[in-house]
Amino acid sequence: MLRCKYIYSGVSMNKVPVAISNRHIFLSEEDTIRLFNTLNVPRQKTLGQEKYYAYEPTVDVIGQNNYVIKNVRVIGPPRKKTQVELLFGDCVKLDIKPYIRQTEDIKGSPGCVLKSKYGQAQLNTGVIVPARHMHANYEDAEKMGLIQNEFVKIRAAGDRALIFDNVLVRIDKYASLAFHIDIEEANAANVKPGQMLQILK
């Protein structure tokens, strides 16, 4: 689940706020009905990027060794294919090979079982560890000299200072400026949601 508890507009000296994500799932329409018995799933809240929202009910993820991660958040709207975005450590527990991929790049990735009180979905593919990336709208991208699908580096200062390499830039008309990393990456650099980091070109 994306934890974007801030509102941000405009740019400041090529800095970008951090959005930190936990494990979460995007379901296809077919798997949404299979797991929730409806496409009109109750929503819990909207997220930092305008078009995304969290469902109220959660599902369990079952690994190839039958280890279970319970109550994983599901993000809407539905996608063409179901995608399970986990932490690297989750994959180790589930005995699933970690595939670090950008969203929707699931070809050749491993599968798992998703289970809810209504039923379950067997996935042959779709489990990934989401690769770090940043979002920007056209106006902010122009001001910051960003190009669609280029890779940049982003620096976190402080006691655990580090540089995040291979950050994919995604530009969209309705995007909110944000640098997306998962909890494990955020903990490694000791950064918090909304903290401003420096973009290095």
KENUTOR-211067 format. One line per 10 residues: their letters; for each residue x, y, z of N, C-alpha, C. Coordinates in pm, 1 decimal, decimal comma, always signed. Layout:
! residues N
a	X/Y/Z/X/Y/Z/X/Y/Z; ...
This chain:
! residues 201
mlrckyiysg	+84,3/-119,3/+0,0/+0,0/+0,0/+0,0/+87,5/+123,8/+0,0; +54,8/+218,5/-80,7/+133,5/+341,3/-88,6/+96,9/+432,9/+26,3; +195,9/+483,2/+96,5/+170,3/+570,3/+209,9/+211,9/+712,4/+173,9; +125,0/+782,0/+104,3/+155,1/+917,3/+55,3/+73,3/+1016,9/+136,2; +119,3/+1051,2/+252,5/+42,0/+1137,0/+340,6/+88,7/+1282,0/+332,8; +91,3/+1333,7/+210,9/+131,9/+1471,6/+191,8/+70,5/+1523,3/+64,7; +62,5/+1652,4/+54,1/+16,9/+1716,4/-68,5/+130,1/+1805,2/-115,8; +167,6/+1791,8/-242,4/+283,3/+1866,0/-292,5/+254,2/+1916,8/-432,4; +291,9/+2037,3/-458,5/+280,8/+2091,7/-593,5/+399,8/+2183,2/-617,2; +445,4/+2187,8/-742,3/+559,7/+2270,7/-775,6/+690,1/+2197,2/-752,7
vsmnkvpvai	+800,2/+2256,0/-796,9/+931,2/+2194,6/-782,5/+1024,1/+2289,6/-708,5; +1126,8/+2233,4/-646,2/+1220,4/+2313,6/-569,2/+1360,3/+2259,9/-587,6; +1439,5/+2327,0/-670,8/+1580,8/+2294,7/-688,3/+1601,6/+2146,8/-719,5; +1519,0/+2092,3/-809,9/+1530,5/+1951,7/-849,5/+1524,5/+1855,5/-730,8; +1430,3/+1881,2/-642,3/+1405,4/+1790,3/-530,8/+1270,5/+1723,5/-549,0; +1258,7/+1602,8/-492,0/+1137,2/+1524,2/-508,2/+1099,0/+1461,4/-374,2; +968,8/+1461,5/-338,7/+926,0/+1399,8/-213,5/+917,2/+1248,4/-226,8; +945,3/+1179,4/-117,4/+943,5/+1033,8/-114,6/+802,5/+982,4/-85,6; +762,4/+879,2/-159,0/+641,2/+802,3/-129,2/+685,3/+658,4/-104,1; +650,5/+604,4/+10,6/+699,6/+473,2/+52,2/+587,5/+370,6/+43,5
snrhiflsee	+614,3/+259,9/-23,6/+510,8/+158,3/-41,7/+541,7/+30,9/+36,3; +434,5/-32,0/+83,3/+442,6/-164,9/+141,7/+399,6/-264,1/+34,5; +398,6/-391,9/+65,4/+347,8/-493,3/-27,5/+202,8/-462,3/-65,0; +165,6/-485,4/-190,5/+28,8/-460,5/-235,4/+1,9/-536,9/-364,3; -124,9/-537,0/-405,1/-168,9/-618,3/-518,1/-258,7/-537,1/-609,6; -240,0/-554,9/-740,2/-333,4/-505,0/-841,3/-402,7/-626,6/-902,2; -535,6/-627,5/-903,9/-610,7/-742,3/-954,2/-670,7/-715,1/-1091,3; -681,8/-819,9/-1171,2/-760,9/-812,0/-1293,1/-908,4/-814,4/-1255,0; -995,7/-781,7/-1349,9/-1139,4/-787,4/-1321,1/-1181,2/-929,7/-1284,8; -1128,3/-1025,3/-1357,5/-1163,4/-1165,4/-1332,0/-1124,8/-1207,5/-1190,9
dtirlfntln	-1002,0/-1173,6/-1148,5/-957,7/-1211,8/-1014,6/-1025,8/-1127,6/-906,5; -1065,1/-1004,9/-938,3/-1140,6/-923,4/-843,1/-1272,7/-991,7/-809,1; -1343,6/-1038,8/-910,3/-1470,3/-1109,0/-887,6/-1445,4/-1241,1/-814,7; -1340,4/-1310,5/-852,2/-1309,2/-1438,8/-789,6/-1280,1/-1422,6/-640,1; -1212,6/-1312,7/-602,9/-1171,0/-1293,8/-463,5/-1269,0/-1212,2/-379,7; -1348,3/-1123,1/-445,1/-1438,9/-1037,3/-369,0/-1586,4/-1054,7/-407,3; -1610,4/-1138,1/-508,5/-1747,4/-1167,3/-550,8/-1818,3/-1047,9/-613,8; -1744,4/-943,4/-648,3/-1801,4/-822,9/-708,2/-1690,1/-735,3/-763,3; -1725,5/-647,0/-858,2/-1631,1/-544,4/-902,8/-1647,6/-416,3/-821,7; -1756,7/-405,2/-749,5/-1783,6/-286,8/-666,4/-1731,1/-309,1/-525,0
vprqktlgqe	-1600,9/-322,3/-514,9/-1537,0/-350,7/-386,4/-1533,1/-223,0/-301,2; -1572,0/-229,5/-173,8/-1565,5/-111,0/-87,5/-1424,1/-53,5/-83,0; -1416,0/+78,8/-90,9/-1286,4/+145,8/-90,0/-1251,9/+197,0/+48,7; -1123,9/+186,9/+83,9/-1077,3/+238,0/+212,4/-1035,8/+383,7/+203,0; -955,6/+417,1/+99,3/-906,5/+554,1/+84,1/-841,9/+571,8/-51,9; -826,4/+697,1/-92,5/-750,2/+727,5/-213,3/-602,4/+736,5/-176,6; -516,0/+726,9/-279,1/-372,0/+727,1/-256,0/-307,3/+850,1/-316,7; -174,6/+858,2/-305,3/-104,1/+978,8/-346,8/-116,3/+1010,0/-494,3; -116,9/+906,9/-578,6/-139,0/+927,9/-721,9/-289,4/+925,6/-746,6; -340,2/+1026,0/-814,0/-482,8/+1054,8/-822,0/-570,2/+936,3/-863,0
kyyayeptvd	-525,0/+854,8/-956,3/-611,6/+750,3/-1011,0/-614,4/+622,1/-928,7; -535,6/+613,0/-822,6/-528,6/+490,2/-743,9/-601,2/+502,7/-610,2; -655,5/+389,8/-563,5/-724,9/+385,1/-434,4/-707,8/+246,0/-374,4; -721,0/+238,6/-242,9/-706,9/+112,0/-171,9/-843,9/+53,6/-141,7; -858,2/-76,0/-163,6/-981,0/-145,4/-125,2/-983,1/-167,0/+25,6; -1101,9/-176,7/+80,6/-1115,9/-204,0/+223,7/-1078,3/-347,4/+258,8; -1129,6/-449,5/+188,1/-1088,9/-586,7/+220,6/-949,5/-617,1/+168,8; -883,8/-710,6/+233,6/-748,7/-752,3/+196,1/-750,4/-899,4/+155,2; -637,1/-947,4/+106,1/-624,4/-1089,4/+70,9/-493,9/-1143,7/+128,0; -486,7/-1275,9/+135,6/-364,4/-1342,6/+181,1/-284,2/-1389,8/+60,7
vigqnnyvik	-151,6/-1384,1/+72,7/-61,9/-1433,7/-31,4/+3,3/-1562,0/+19,0; -9,3/-1669,1/-59,5/+45,4/-1798,8/-21,0/+159,0/-1833,9/-116,4; +274,3/-1864,0/-59,2/+392,5/-1890,7/-139,4/+404,1/-2034,7/-184,7; +510,6/-2064,6/-253,8/+533,5/-2198,2/-307,4/+566,3/-2299,1/-198,9; +601,2/-2249,3/-78,7/+627,4/-2335,7/+35,9/+511,7/-2334,0/+135,6; +396,3/-2277,6/+93,0/+274,6/-2266,0/+175,3/+286,9/-2164,5/+288,7; +394,6/-2086,7/+290,1/+402,6/-1975,0/+385,5/+299,0/-1870,0/+345,4; +235,2/-1807,6/+445,2/+125,9/-1714,3/+418,3/+159,7/-1575,0/+470,7; +144,7/-1475,0/+384,9/+148,3/-1335,3/+428,6/+3,8/-1287,1/+428,1; -47,4/-1254,4/+545,0/-189,1/-1224,2/+559,4/-217,5/-1075,2/+540,5
nvrvigpprk	-341,3/-1046,5/+500,8/-395,1/-910,0/+495,9/-312,8/-814,9/+409,1; -288,6/-855,7/+286,3/-215,5/-770,7/+191,6/-315,7/-678,1/+122,8; -282,6/-550,3/+115,3/-371,5/-448,4/+59,1/-385,6/-464,0/-91,6; -507,0/-442,4/-141,1/-534,6/-446,4/-284,6/-560,2/-304,8/-333,2; -498,5/-268,4/-446,2/-508,2/-135,0/-502,9/-591,6/-137,9/-630,8; -685,2/-43,9/-644,0/-764,7/-31,4/-765,3/-718,9/+90,0/-844,1; -769,3/+104,4/-967,6/-869,1/+21,3/-1035,3/-809,8/-107,7/-1089,1; -897,1/-201,6/-1134,7/-848,0/-328,6/-1189,0/-756,0/-306,9/-1308,7; -664,8/-401,1/-1327,7/-573,7/-399,4/-1442,3/-604,8/-515,0/-1535,8; -538,5/-516,7/-1649,2/-558,7/-625,8/-1744,7/-511,3/-757,6/-1686,2
ktqvellfgd	-400,7/-752,6/-1611,2/-346,9/-873,7/-1550,7/-317,1/-848,3/-1403,1; -337,3/-951,5/-1322,1/-309,3/-941,4/-1179,1/-158,9/-932,3/-1155,9; -121,8/-844,3/-1063,5/+19,2/-820,1/-1031,7/+35,3/-810,0/-881,3; +125,1/-887,6/-825,3/+152,8/-888,5/-681,2/+288,5/-824,2/-658,9; +290,6/-711,4/-589,3/+415,2/-638,7/-564,2/+457,7/-661,3/-418,9; +566,7/-732,0/-401,0/+612,9/-771,4/-268,3/+747,1/-707,6/-234,6; +786,0/-717,8/-108,0/+919,0/-679,2/-64,8/+1016,0/-793,6/-95,4; +1142,8/-760,8/-105,8/+1244,3/-863,4/-131,8/+1239,6/-969,4/-22,2; +1227,9/-923,1/+102,7/+1221,8/-1015,6/+215,9/+1099,8/-1105,6/+212,5; +988,0/-1054,4/+158,3/+867,9/-1136,9/+144,5/+894,6/-1255,5/+52,8
cvkldikpyi	+962,8/-1229,2/-57,4/+991,4/-1334,8/-155,0/+1076,3/-1444,8/-91,9; +1170,4/-1406,1/-8,0/+1253,4/-1505,0/+60,7/+1166,0/-1593,5/+148,7; +1074,4/-1532,8/+225,2/+985,6/-1609,3/+314,1/+893,6/-1701,9/+235,9; +847,8/-1655,9/+119,2/+753,8/-1732,3/+38,5/+821,5/-1833,1/-54,0; +955,3/-1835,7/-52,1/+1034,4/-1922,3/-140,3/+1003,5/-1892,9/-286,9; +995,5/-1762,2/-318,2/+970,4/-1714,9/-453,9/+1092,4/-1635,5/-499,6; +1141,7/-1664,4/-619,0/+1257,2/-1591,7/-671,3/+1220,6/-1444,7/-689,9; +1295,7/-1350,8/-630,0/+1264,1/-1208,0/-644,5/+1294,6/-1157,4/-785,2; +1193,6/-1109,9/-854,6/+1209,1/-1047,7/-985,2/+1188,0/-897,8/-968,6; +1293,9/-817,9/-979,6/+1281,7/-672,6/-965,1/+1242,0/-615,8/-1100,6
rqtedikgsp	+1118,8/-564,5/-1108,2/+1062,2/-520,2/-1235,3/+985,2/-389,4/-1217,4; +972,3/-316,3/-1327,8/+881,3/-203,5/-1330,5/+737,7/-256,2/-1339,0; +642,6/-175,1/-1296,1/+503,1/-216,9/-1293,7/+455,1/-264,2/-1430,3; +376,5/-370,0/-1429,8/+317,4/-434,2/-1547,1/+417,1/-514,2/-1630,9; +543,4/-514,7/-1593,0/+642,4/-597,4/-1661,4/+652,6/-730,0/-1586,7; +558,2/-818,7/-1612,2/+548,3/-941,9/-1533,7/+582,0/-1067,3/-1614,1; +616,2/-1053,9/-1740,7/+644,7/-1169,8/-1823,9/+760,0/-1252,2/-1764,3; +734,9/-1380,3/-1744,7/+837,4/-1468,9/-1692,3/+853,3/-1465,7/-1541,4; +776,7/-1383,1/-1473,2/+786,2/-1375,0/-1327,2/+713,5/-1493,2/-1262,5; +744,0/-1525,0/-1136,6/+680,5/-1639,3/-1069,7/+536,9/-1608,7/-1027,8
gcvlkskygq	+468,5/-1710,5/-981,7/+330,3/-1695,3/-937,3/+313,7/-1724,9/-789,2; +188,7/-1727,8/-745,7/+153,8/-1756,3/-607,2/+4,5/-1784,9/-602,4; -47,7/-1802,7/-482,3/-191,3/-1818,4/-462,6/-242,5/-1700,3/-380,7; -352,8/-1640,4/-424,3/-419,6/-1535,0/-348,7/-548,0/-1593,0/-290,0; -574,1/-1562,8/-162,8/-689,7/-1622,2/-95,5/-766,7/-1517,3/-16,9; -899,2/-1522,7/-26,0/-987,9/-1436,7/+52,1/-1098,1/-1523,9/+111,1; -1192,8/-1461,9/+181,1/-1302,7/-1539,6/+240,3/-1400,0/-1590,0/+134,1; -1392,2/-1534,0/+12,8/-1482,2/-1576,8/-93,9/-1423,4/-1686,2/-182,0; -1292,5/-1691,8/-192,5/-1231,6/-1790,2/-280,7/-1083,5/-1764,9/-295,1; -1024,2/-1822,6/-398,5/-882,1/-1803,0/-420,5/-850,0/-1797,0/-569,0
aqlntgvivp	-733,7/-1739,4/-599,3/-687,4/-1726,4/-737,2/-547,4/-1784,9/-745,5; -528,5/-1877,4/-838,6/-397,6/-1936,1/-862,8/-327,2/-1857,2/-973,2; -214,6/-1795,9/-942,1/-138,2/-1718,2/-1039,2/-18,0/-1796,9/-1085,8; -1,2/-1807,1/-1216,2/+116,8/-1871,2/-1271,8/+230,9/-1773,5/-1291,3; +198,4/-1645,6/-1291,0/+296,7/-1538,6/-1305,4/+240,4/-1413,1/-1240,2; +323,6/-1310,6/-1222,7/+272,3/-1183,9/-1170,9/+332,7/-1133,7/-1042,2; +421,3/-1212,3/-979,1/+483,3/-1168,6/-853,7/+615,5/-1097,6/-883,4; +625,1/-971,3/-843,5/+747,5/-894,3/-865,7/+784,2/-814,6/-741,1; +909,2/-772,2/-736,0/+954,0/-669,7/-641,6/+959,5/-540,8/-722,9; +876,0/-440,8/-690,3/+869,7/-321,4/-775,8/+1000,8/-243,3/-778,6
arhmhanyed	+1044,8/-210,0/-898,1/+1166,4/-131,2/-914,2/+1139,2/+14,6/-879,4; +1236,4/+81,4/-821,6/+1219,9/+222,6/-784,5/+1194,7/+307,9/-908,9; +1115,9/+412,7/-889,8/+1079,2/+500,6/-1000,6/+1028,5/+632,2/-944,3; +1010,9/+732,0/-1031,9/+952,1/+858,2/-987,6/+844,8/+902,8/-1086,0; +745,4/+974,9/-1032,5/+636,3/+1029,0/-1112,5/+650,7/+1180,8/-1123,1; +609,2/+1234,9/-1237,0/+605,9/+1380,3/-1255,4/+501,4/+1413,2/-1361,2; +437,9/+1530,4/-1347,9/+349,1/+1575,3/-1455,6/+432,8/+1651,8/-1558,3; +369,2/+1689,7/-1668,3/+444,6/+1752,1/-1778,1/+508,3/+1884,3/-1735,2; +437,5/+1962,3/-1655,5/+490,4/+2093,2/-1614,0/+613,8/+2077,8/-1526,6; +604,3/+1989,9/-1426,1/+719,0/+1969,9/-1337,9/+836,3/+1908,1/-1412,7
aekmgliqne	+806,3/+1815,6/-1503,9/+913,3/+1751,1/-1580,6/+989,6/+1852,7/-1665,2; +916,8/+1946,7/-1725,8/+981,9/+2048,9/-1807,3/+1070,8/+2138,5/-1721,9; +1021,5/+2179,6/-1605,5/+1099,4/+2265,8/-1517,2/+1226,4/+2196,8/-1468,4; +1217,6/+2064,5/-1449,2/+1330,0/+1990,6/-1392,7/+1416,5/+1923,7/-1498,7; +1380,3/+1940,4/-1625,2/+1458,5/+1882,1/-1733,3/+1450,9/+1731,2/-1738,4; +1336,1/+1674,7/-1700,2/+1319,2/+1530,3/-1699,1/+1261,5/+1481,8/-1831,6; +1299,0/+1362,1/-1872,6/+1254,3/+1303,5/-1998,3/+1186,3/+1170,2/-1968,6; +1075,5/+1145,9/-2037,5/+1001,2/+1021,5/-2019,2/+1091,1/+898,9/-2036,1; +1085,4/+808,0/-1938,3/+1156,1/+679,1/-1939,3/+1307,9/+689,7/-1929,4; +1358,5/+809,0/-1894,9/+1502,0/+817,0/-1866,7/+1527,3/+765,4/-1725,2
fvkiraagdr	+1653,0/+737,0/-1695,2/+1691,3/+694,5/-1561,7/+1774,2/+803,8/-1495,4; +1741,4/+833,7/-1369,0/+1814,4/+934,4/-1293,4/+1862,9/+872,6/-1162,4; +1944,1/+948,0/-1091,6/+1987,4/+909,5/-957,7/+1925,4/+1006,0/-857,7; +1891,4/+956,0/-740,4/+1831,7/+1039,4/-636,6/+1907,9/+1017,3/-506,5; +1950,2/+1128,6/-446,0/+2035,0/+1120,9/-326,9/+1957,1/+1151,2/-199,7; +1974,6/+1064,2/-101,1/+1921,0/+1086,8/+32,9/+2036,8/+1127,1/+123,2; +2023,5/+1240,9/+190,5/+2126,6/+1288,4/+282,7/+2101,5/+1229,1/+421,3; +2188,6/+1263,2/+516,1/+2169,5/+1219,6/+653,7/+2270,1/+1115,7/+697,5; +2246,0/+1057,3/+818,0/+2339,1/+961,4/+876,5/+2352,9/+834,7/+793,3; +2247,4/+800,1/+717,6/+2253,3/+681,0/+632,9/+2246,0/+721,5/+485,8
alifdnvlvr	+2316,6/+828,0/+453,4/+2312,5/+884,3/+317,9/+2347,4/+779,3/+213,5; +2271,8/+782,1/+104,8/+2302,4/+694,5/-7,7/+2241,8/+752,4/-135,4; +2285,1/+699,7/-248,0/+2231,9/+741,3/-377,3/+2153,8/+624,9/-437,8; +2026,3/+650,2/-467,5/+1942,5/+552,0/-535,4/+1968,4/+564,0/-686,2; +2023,2/+459,6/-744,0/+2053,3/+458,7/-886,8/+1937,8/+393,3/-962,5; +1939,9/+406,0/-1096,0/+1841,9/+338,8/-1182,3/+1697,6/+374,2/-1146,7; +1669,5/+501,6/-1130,4/+1533,8/+548,0/-1100,2/+1464,8/+584,6/-1231,7; +1364,0/+509,9/-1270,8/+1291,9/+535,4/-1395,3/+1198,7/+654,8/-1379,4; +1198,5/+744,4/-1476,8/+1111,2/+862,5/-1474,8/+983,5/+832,4/-1553,8; +868,5/+849,7/-1488,8/+739,0/+831,7/-1554,5/+666,9/+966,3/-1554,9
idkyaslafh	+632,9/+1012,7/-1672,6/+567,8/+1143,3/-1686,1/+425,6/+1122,7/-1735,6; +330,8/+1185,5/-1663,9/+189,4/+1171,1/-1697,3/+117,7/+1301,3/-1663,7; +17,5/+1333,3/-1741,4/-55,9/+1458,9/-1724,8/-108,6/+1477,1/-1582,9; -155,8/+1371,3/-1521,4/-220,4/+1382,0/-1390,2/-132,2/+1334,7/-1274,5; -5,3/+1311,6/-1300,6/+83,0/+1258,1/-1197,2/+114,0/+1362,0/-1090,2; +132,8/+1312,7/-968,5/+183,3/+1395,7/-858,9/+331,9/+1365,6/-842,5; +412,2/+1470,1/-827,8/+556,4/+1452,4/-816,3/+588,7/+1365,2/-695,1; +657,6/+1254,7/-719,0/+690,9/+1164,2/-609,6/+796,7/+1064,2/-653,3; +881,8/+1025,4/-559,4/+982,6/+921,0/-578,6/+935,7/+798,9/-501,6; +909,1/+689,3/-571,3/+852,2/+569,7/-510,0/+959,6/+465,7/-479,0
idieeanaan	+968,6/+429,9/-351,8/+1053,7/+320,4/-306,6/+973,5/+237,4/-207,3; +1023,6/+118,0/-177,6/+951,7/+35,7/-80,4/+1009,7/+56,1/+60,1; +946,4/-8,9/+156,7/+984,5/+9,1/+296,9/+1129,4/-31,5/+321,9; +1172,2/-140,5/+259,0/+1309,2/-186,4/+280,6/+1410,3/-82,9/+233,1; +1386,6/-23,8/+117,9/+1477,4/+78,5/+65,7/+1474,0/+203,8/+152,9; +1353,3/+241,5/+197,2/+1340,7/+360,1/+282,3/+1414,4/+341,9/+414,7; +1402,6/+223,9/+474,0/+1471,3/+196,9/+599,9/+1622,9/+198,8/+582,1; +1669,7/+151,3/+466,8/+1814,3/+149,6/+441,7/+1872,6/+289,8/+443,1; +1793,9/+387,5/+396,7/+1841,4/+526,2/+390,6/+1785,5/+611,5/+503,5; +1700,9/+552,9/+588,9/+1636,4/+625,7/+699,3/+1561,3/+748,9/+648,3
vkpgqmlqil	+1476,4/+727,3/+546,2/+1395,1/+836,7/+493,8/+1248,7/+812,5/+530,2; +1172,2/+921,0/+537,1/+1032,7/+917,2/+578,8/+943,3/+967,2/+466,6; +815,4/+927,9/+468,1/+722,4/+975,7/+364,0/+718,7/+1127,9/+356,5; +730,8/+1180,7/+236,3/+726,4/+1324,5/+215,3/+860,6/+1394,3/+225,1; +963,3/+1324,5/+271,0/+1097,1/+1384,9/+280,6/+1147,8/+1421,2/+141,3; +1212,5/+1536,1/+128,7/+1260,9/+1582,9/+0,1/+1402,3/+1531,9/-26,0; +1420,6/+1467,8/-141,5/+1550,5/+1416,0/-181,8/+1597,5/+1484,9/-309,4; +1727,3/+1483,8/-333,3/+1787,4/+1554,1/-445,2/+1797,9/+1467,4/-569,1; +1748,8/+1518,3/-681,3/+1761,1/+1448,0/-809,7/+1896,8/+1482,2/-870,7; +1972,5/+1379,3/-908,7/+2101,9/+1398,0/-971,9/+2091,3/+1358,0/-1117,4
k	+2133,2/+1444,8/-1207,1/+2126,2/+1414,7/-1350,7/+2261,3/+1367,0/-1400,9
